[in-house]
Amino acid sequence: MKIAILCDTHFGARNDGQVFLDYYFKFFDDVFFPACEERGVKTVLHLGDLMDRRKFVNFNTLAQVRERFMDRLQSMEVHCIVGNHDTYFKNTNEVNSPKELFGSRYPDFHIYDTPVELTFDNTKIAMVPWINKGNEQESIDFINQTDATILAGHFELEGYQVMRGVKHTDGMKPDMLQRFDKVWSGHFHQKHEENNVCYFGTAYQMTFADLFEKKGFHIYDTETDEIEFVPNHDKLFHAIPYNDDINVAMIDFRQYQGRYIKVFVHEKKDAKKFDRLIEKLYENNAESVTILENETPTSENVEVDKDALATDTMTLISSYIDDVFSEDPEECKRLKEAFKELFLESFDL
Ligand SMILES: [Mn+2]
């Protein structure tokens, strides 16, 4: 049988922005549901972070998620674990938005806030929701004793990429997951794979940092043990490199409607031509246009380069804490943990 895998849908992201929500649903309308129908997929795994906001829900977002996502999934059996964005408290998964919002309304939408083993044909998959202080031991015991060959979760694993080029320096050690044939995870939003661990990434762009990332979703076939990647080519974020050779008349501006654009200017002697380009973008209702002078779009400058700062910033903070609280190692430890948590939260995974 074929099983579709989703994760990190983050409905309601960017302050419940309608542009984002429409763009997310477009993936489901144009890519996800048609691809599932074509392949006869009747089962879906969701690896956490269904909703974006941890504490509240915007009812306009909720109404649309029901109508344009949940209602359409009703012909399928869905197994959803909770992610860090789905839980109200930091130290327990017990109060979580999927259960509160959708729990009893959708009988075939199963929500797990504790670990579970599921069997599809002859394939056993162990599913582990977000690991926090309260359920850490229980989760580890479960991982150590399950005889499932595939482990799926919302893992924060050391050595994997928080953002492209930035490795997470703390968290769970991947060694303890070595014995599984495959480890599948949500949480880190860039699609990447190393050893037996695969982070699927978000199915669509979430920030400008996704400009050069491959987006889409995956379908696992229990018979062949193979994973198919179904690409989503629709982009919310675009880079336009500008120099005076550009032929404005040849550009199809309709693709930029409702989209976020960064124009990277290399050379601009022909001010008229440049103005025409910018005017055309606004005429075609680009959602946002940002002009960057003397720049080339690279994976480094498409977004403020938080990542290069990442390790350095934490090292800096840590050594400051060490200096100031050198007499109180307990306090040092507590502060470092609190800062790290805040820092990671700023990435909004
Ligand atoms: Mn996430």
Residues whose N, C-alpha, C, O or C-beta is under 5 A from the ligand:
A	BS01	MN	D8 D49 H187 L349
